[in-house]
Amino acid sequence: MKIYFAGSIRGGREDAALYFEIIEYLKDFGEVLTEHVGDAGLLAAGDDGASDSYIHDRDVEWLQSAEVLVAEVTTVSMGVGYEIGRAVESGKKVLCLFRPGAGKHLSAMIAGCPALTLVYYNNMEEGKSAIATFFAEKGKSELLFNDV
């Protein structure tokens, strides 16, 4: 199964270590196409491609090839919101993870979207539990059915 992980890059890298942990756990469920999001060396400048258009086209291609999108949405990011919107529009299963104790406000566009699964969590243990539940409830056959 191909998984697209979305987390803030240009919106702020303060959660990069958390993204890395989530990505490592997601590998238990499939291939994570966007491992670079958890790379501590990736700066907020988003220097992971030759140009903005290269990054956009590469990431959209990855998103289109993925069966699911998992996003950590605590740090506000226009790019993550864009990716979630494209995934929802294309009928992909989407899990959004938000830490309410981080002192940030969740976008109403995420909180109010019935087409995605939103989970509030406080620590990595709860995050892992939410991810495992998401994959168990969706079931691999349901996720892969979209490819038929």
LINTADA-V211246 format. One record per pair of residues at least 24 apart in sequence whose ideal C-beta (glycine too) atoms are under 7 Angstrom apart, sorted by the first residue. I is the first residue (numbers start at 1). J is the second residue. Records with the same first field share a line. If there is no record, write none. Layout:
I->J ; J
This chain:
1->29 ; 30 ; 67 ; 140 ; 143
2->30 ; 31 ; 33 ; 65 ; 66 ; 67
3->29 ; 30 ; 31 ; 32 ; 33 ; 66 ; 68 ; 70
4->33 ; 34 ; 62 ; 63 ; 66 ; 69
5->32 ; 34 ; 37 ; 70
6->69 ; 71 ; 80 ; 83 ; 84
7->37 ; 71 ; 72 ; 80
8->75 ; 77 ; 80
9->37 ; 42 ; 44 ; 46 ; 79
10->44 ; 46 ; 79
11->75 ; 76 ; 77 ; 78
12->44 ; 75
13->42 ; 43 ; 44
14->75
15->72 ; 74 ; 75
16->40
18->72
19->72
21->124
22->72 ; 127
25->128 ; 131
26->70 ; 131
29->135
33->62 ; 66
34->62
63->87
66->92
67->92 ; 143 ; 144 ; 146
68->92 ; 93 ; 143
69->94
70->95 ; 131
71->96 ; 97
72->97
73->97 ; 98 ; 106 ; 110
74->98 ; 99 ; 102 ; 104
76->104
81->107 ; 109
84->110 ; 116
88->113 ; 115 ; 116
91->146
93->138 ; 143
95->119 ; 131 ; 134
97->121 ; 127 ; 130
